Protein backbone atom coordinates (compact mmCIF):
# COMPACT_ATOMS: atom_id res chain seq x y z
CA UNK A 1 0.00 0.00 0.00
CA UNK A 2 1.23 3.43 -0.93
CA UNK A 3 1.53 6.20 1.62
CA UNK A 4 -0.67 9.21 0.97
CA UNK A 5 1.03 12.35 -0.31
CA UNK A 6 4.13 10.57 -1.58
CA UNK A 7 4.71 10.65 -5.34
CA UNK A 8 5.19 7.33 -7.13
CA UNK A 9 8.83 6.18 -7.54
CA UNK A 10 8.70 6.66 -11.33
CA UNK A 11 7.64 10.28 -10.95
CA UNK A 12 10.49 10.93 -8.50
CA UNK A 13 12.98 9.54 -11.02
CA UNK A 14 11.53 11.67 -13.83
CA UNK A 15 11.70 14.86 -11.75
CA UNK A 16 15.28 14.06 -10.68
CA UNK A 17 16.34 13.38 -14.29
CA UNK A 18 14.72 16.60 -15.55
CA UNK A 19 16.38 18.66 -12.78
CA UNK A 20 19.77 17.07 -13.49
CA UNK A 21 19.33 17.75 -17.19
CA UNK A 22 18.58 21.44 -16.52
CA UNK A 23 21.63 21.74 -14.26
CA UNK A 24 23.90 20.15 -16.87
CA UNK A 25 22.46 22.40 -19.60
CA UNK A 26 22.99 25.48 -17.43
CA UNK A 27 26.57 24.47 -16.54
CA UNK A 28 27.40 23.84 -20.22
CA UNK A 29 25.85 27.17 -21.28
CA UNK A 30 27.84 29.06 -18.62
CA UNK A 31 31.07 27.27 -19.63
CA UNK A 32 30.52 28.12 -23.31
CA UNK A 33 29.75 31.76 -22.47
CA UNK A 34 32.91 32.05 -20.36
CA UNK A 35 35.03 30.44 -23.08
CA UNK A 36 33.66 32.86 -25.69
CA UNK A 37 34.22 35.83 -23.39
CA UNK A 38 37.82 34.76 -22.72
CA UNK A 39 38.42 34.30 -26.45
CA UNK A 40 37.03 37.76 -27.19
CA UNK A 41 39.17 39.34 -24.46
CA UNK A 42 42.32 37.47 -25.45
CA UNK A 43 41.91 38.02 -29.21
CA UNK A 44 44.83 40.08 -30.49
CA UNK A 45 43.96 43.09 -32.66
CA UNK A 46 47.22 42.57 -34.58
CA UNK A 47 46.34 41.20 -38.02
CA UNK A 48 49.78 41.33 -39.64
CA UNK A 49 53.30 42.66 -39.09
CA UNK A 50 55.48 43.42 -42.12
CA UNK A 51 59.16 44.35 -42.07
CA UNK A 52 61.49 45.59 -44.83
CA UNK A 53 64.99 47.03 -44.93
CA UNK A 54 66.92 48.99 -47.50
CA UNK A 55 70.70 49.27 -47.54
CA UNK A 56 72.40 52.44 -48.74
CA UNK A 57 75.41 51.82 -50.96
CA UNK A 58 78.22 54.39 -50.52
CA UNK A 59 79.34 56.19 -53.68
CA UNK A 60 83.02 56.09 -52.69
CA UNK A 61 84.41 53.19 -50.67
CA UNK A 62 85.42 54.11 -47.09
CA UNK A 63 89.10 55.06 -47.02
CA UNK A 64 88.92 56.86 -50.35
CA UNK A 65 89.42 55.86 -53.97
CA UNK A 66 91.69 52.94 -54.69
CA UNK A 67 91.18 51.14 -51.39
CA UNK A 68 90.21 47.53 -51.53
CA UNK A 69 86.73 46.36 -50.69
CA UNK A 70 85.56 42.97 -49.59
CA UNK A 71 87.10 40.29 -47.41
CA UNK A 72 90.30 41.46 -45.80
CA UNK A 73 89.90 44.95 -47.31
CA UNK A 74 88.63 46.35 -44.03
CA UNK A 75 85.85 48.39 -45.59
CA UNK A 76 82.35 48.32 -44.21
CA UNK A 77 79.26 50.17 -45.23
CA UNK A 78 79.15 53.34 -43.07
CA UNK A 79 75.38 53.65 -43.58
CA UNK A 80 72.92 51.85 -41.34
CA UNK A 81 70.03 50.14 -43.11
CA UNK A 82 66.67 51.91 -43.24
CA UNK A 83 63.80 49.90 -41.81
CA UNK A 84 60.18 50.02 -42.99
CA UNK A 85 57.99 48.24 -40.44
CA UNK A 86 54.20 48.17 -40.53
CA UNK A 87 51.49 46.69 -38.32
CA UNK A 88 47.96 46.04 -39.52
CA UNK A 89 45.49 46.42 -36.64
CA UNK A 90 41.77 45.61 -36.39
CA UNK A 91 39.89 48.71 -37.52
CA UNK A 92 39.10 51.18 -34.76
CA UNK A 93 41.38 49.65 -32.11
CA UNK A 94 43.27 52.36 -30.20
CA UNK A 95 46.90 51.24 -30.01
CA UNK A 96 50.41 52.52 -29.30
CA UNK A 97 53.87 51.07 -29.84
CA UNK A 98 56.40 51.23 -27.05
CA UNK A 99 59.41 49.39 -28.46
CA UNK A 100 60.63 47.27 -31.35
CA UNK A 101 63.08 44.39 -31.30
CA UNK A 102 65.00 44.11 -34.57
CA UNK A 103 67.34 41.14 -34.84
CA UNK A 104 68.00 41.09 -31.10
CA UNK A 105 68.36 44.87 -30.59
CA UNK A 106 65.73 46.88 -28.71
CA UNK A 107 64.68 50.34 -29.94
CA UNK A 108 62.10 52.84 -28.69
CA UNK A 109 59.26 53.31 -31.17
CA UNK A 110 56.00 55.06 -31.91
CA UNK A 111 53.26 54.55 -34.49
CA UNK A 112 52.13 56.74 -37.38
CA UNK A 113 48.82 55.90 -39.06
CA UNK A 114 49.14 55.58 -42.85
CA UNK A 115 46.77 54.83 -45.72
CA UNK A 116 46.86 51.51 -47.51
CA UNK A 117 48.15 50.33 -49.86
CA UNK A 118 51.69 51.41 -48.94
CA UNK A 119 53.76 51.64 -52.13
CA UNK A 120 57.41 52.77 -52.63
CA UNK A 121 59.79 53.19 -55.58
CA UNK A 122 61.64 49.99 -56.47
CA UNK A 123 64.90 51.98 -56.88
CA UNK A 124 64.77 55.30 -55.02
CA UNK A 125 67.83 56.60 -56.92
CA UNK A 126 66.48 55.87 -60.38
CA UNK A 127 62.91 56.79 -61.22
CA UNK A 128 61.76 53.95 -63.46
CA UNK A 129 58.13 54.02 -62.40
CA UNK A 130 58.52 50.52 -60.99
CA UNK A 131 56.82 50.27 -57.60
CA UNK A 132 56.90 47.81 -54.71
CA UNK A 133 53.83 47.25 -52.53
CA UNK A 134 54.80 46.99 -48.86
CA UNK A 135 51.25 46.76 -47.46
CA UNK A 136 48.25 45.66 -49.54
CA UNK A 137 44.96 47.56 -49.54
CA UNK A 138 42.96 46.71 -46.42
CA UNK A 139 39.93 47.93 -44.50
CA UNK A 140 41.87 47.53 -41.23
CA UNK A 141 44.08 50.28 -39.77
CA UNK A 142 47.71 50.39 -40.95
CA UNK A 143 50.50 51.95 -38.88
CA UNK A 144 54.12 52.63 -39.77
CA UNK A 145 56.46 51.92 -36.87
CA UNK A 146 58.79 54.88 -36.39
CA UNK A 147 62.09 54.10 -34.68
CA UNK A 148 63.13 56.71 -32.11
CA UNK A 149 66.68 55.77 -31.10
CA UNK A 150 69.61 53.55 -31.96
CA UNK A 151 69.74 50.04 -30.48
CA UNK A 152 70.76 50.21 -26.85
CA UNK A 153 69.84 46.98 -25.12
CA UNK A 154 69.01 43.38 -25.82
CA UNK A 155 65.38 42.47 -26.48
CA UNK A 156 62.93 41.44 -23.77
CA UNK A 157 62.76 37.87 -22.56
CA UNK A 158 60.33 35.71 -24.44
CA UNK A 159 58.38 32.69 -23.29
CA UNK A 160 59.42 29.22 -24.42
CA UNK A 161 56.43 29.16 -26.80
CA UNK A 162 57.50 32.48 -28.38
CA UNK A 163 61.06 31.24 -28.84
CA UNK A 164 59.76 28.36 -30.96
CA UNK A 165 58.33 30.80 -33.53
CA UNK A 166 61.19 32.30 -35.55
CA UNK A 167 60.97 36.05 -36.14
CA UNK A 168 63.39 38.89 -36.88
CA UNK A 169 61.11 41.72 -35.73
CA UNK A 170 58.84 42.06 -32.69
CA UNK A 171 56.75 45.20 -32.19
CA UNK A 172 55.61 45.72 -28.58
CA UNK A 173 52.09 47.19 -28.64
CA UNK A 174 49.61 48.34 -26.03
CA UNK A 175 45.86 48.95 -26.18
CA UNK A 176 44.56 50.20 -22.84
CA UNK A 177 45.82 47.73 -20.26
CA UNK A 178 46.25 44.92 -22.81
CA UNK A 179 49.72 44.27 -24.24
CA UNK A 180 50.32 42.63 -27.60
CA UNK A 181 53.24 41.66 -29.79
CA UNK A 182 53.31 41.94 -33.55
CA UNK A 183 55.90 39.67 -35.15
CA UNK A 184 57.46 39.52 -38.59
CA UNK A 185 59.15 36.22 -39.34
CA UNK A 186 61.74 37.88 -41.55
CA UNK A 187 62.87 41.24 -42.84
CA UNK A 188 62.44 41.51 -46.61
CA UNK A 189 65.34 43.23 -48.35
CA UNK A 190 64.40 46.00 -50.76
CA UNK A 191 66.52 47.18 -53.69
CA UNK A 192 69.45 49.18 -52.24
CA UNK A 193 69.63 52.97 -52.45
CA UNK A 194 72.71 54.85 -53.63
CA UNK A 195 74.29 57.51 -51.43
CA UNK A 196 74.39 60.92 -53.05
WOVEN-V33769 format. One record per residue. N is the residue number from 1. RES is the residue in one letter. D_CENTER is the distance of its C-alpha to the mean C-alpha in Angstrom with 2 decimals. Layout:
# WOVEN-V33769
N|RES|D_CENTER, N|RES|D_CENTER
This chain:
# WOVEN-V33769
1|X|75.55, 2|X|72.40, 3|X|72.01, 4|X|71.86, 5|X|68.57, 6|X|66.44, 7|X|64.17, 8|X|64.70, 9|X|62.56, 10|X|60.82, 11|X|59.75, 12|X|58.35, 13|X|56.24, 14|X|54.97, 15|X|54.02, 16|X|52.27, 17|X|50.31, 18|X|49.29, 19|X|48.19, 20|X|46.19, 21|X|44.55, 22|X|43.55, 23|X|42.13, 24|X|40.06, 25|X|38.82, 26|X|37.90, 27|X|36.11, 28|X|34.10, 29|X|33.25, 30|X|32.11, 31|X|29.97, 32|X|28.29, 33|X|27.74, 34|X|26.20, 35|X|23.88, 36|X|22.74, 37|X|22.35, 38|X|20.26, 39|X|17.98, 40|X|17.71, 41|X|17.06, 42|X|14.47, 43|X|12.55, 44|X|8.97, 45|X|8.94, 46|X|5.38, 47|X|6.99, 48|X|5.56, 49|X|4.46, 50|X|8.07, 51|X|10.19, 52|X|14.00, 53|X|16.92, 54|X|20.54, 55|X|23.45, 56|X|26.55, 57|X|29.79, 58|X|32.69, 59|X|35.85, 60|X|38.17, 61|X|37.43, 62|X|37.25, 63|X|40.82, 64|X|42.39, 65|X|43.92, 66|X|45.34, 67|X|43.11, 68|X|41.64, 69|X|38.00, 70|X|36.21, 71|X|36.83, 72|X|39.35, 73|X|39.55, 74|X|37.56, 75|X|35.66, 76|X|31.98, 77|X|29.92, 78|X|30.22, 79|X|27.25, 80|X|23.71, 81|X|21.14, 82|X|19.39, 83|X|15.61, 84|X|13.96, 85|X|10.23, 86|X|8.81, 87|X|6.20, 88|X|7.87, 89|X|8.67, 90|X|11.55, 91|X|14.70, 92|X|16.44, 93|X|13.96, 94|X|14.86, 95|X|12.08, 96|X|12.34, 97|X|10.70, 98|X|12.90, 99|X|12.13, 100|X|10.44, 101|X|11.45, 102|X|12.72, 103|X|14.83, 104|X|15.93, 105|X|16.69, 106|X|15.45, 107|X|15.70, 108|X|15.92, 109|X|13.93, 110|X|14.12, 111|X|12.90, 112|X|15.28, 113|X|15.29, 114|X|16.41, 115|X|18.03, 116|X|17.03, 117|X|17.90, 118|X|17.17, 119|X|20.01, 120|X|21.55, 121|X|24.82, 122|X|24.92, 123|X|27.31, 124|X|27.27, 125|X|30.75, 126|X|32.40, 127|X|32.15, 128|X|32.50, 129|X|30.74, 130|X|28.27, 131|X|24.72, 132|X|21.27, 133|X|18.61, 134|X|15.19, 135|X|13.69, 136|X|15.84, 137|X|17.57, 138|X|15.85, 139|X|17.07, 140|X|13.74, 141|X|13.03, 142|X|11.69, 143|X|11.23, 144|X|12.12, 145|X|11.16, 146|X|14.70, 147|X|15.68, 148|X|18.59, 149|X|20.31, 150|X|21.00, 151|X|19.62, 152|X|21.65, 153|X|20.54, 154|X|18.85, 155|X|15.34, 156|X|15.17, 157|X|16.42, 158|X|14.29, 159|X|15.75, 160|X|17.63, 161|X|15.37, 162|X|12.28, 163|X|14.75, 164|X|15.65, 165|X|12.40, 166|X|12.80, 167|X|10.24, 168|X|11.41, 169|X|8.64, 170|X|6.68, 171|X|6.09, 172|X|8.04, 173|X|8.28, 174|X|11.40, 175|X|13.10, 176|X|16.71, 177|X|17.12, 178|X|13.92, 179|X|11.24, 180|X|7.60, 181|X|5.08, 182|X|1.51, 183|X|3.95, 184|X|6.59, 185|X|9.71, 186|X|12.04, 187|X|13.11, 188|X|15.41, 189|X|18.71, 190|X|20.35, 191|X|24.13, 192|X|25.42, 193|X|27.04, 194|X|30.58, 195|X|31.63, 196|X|34.37
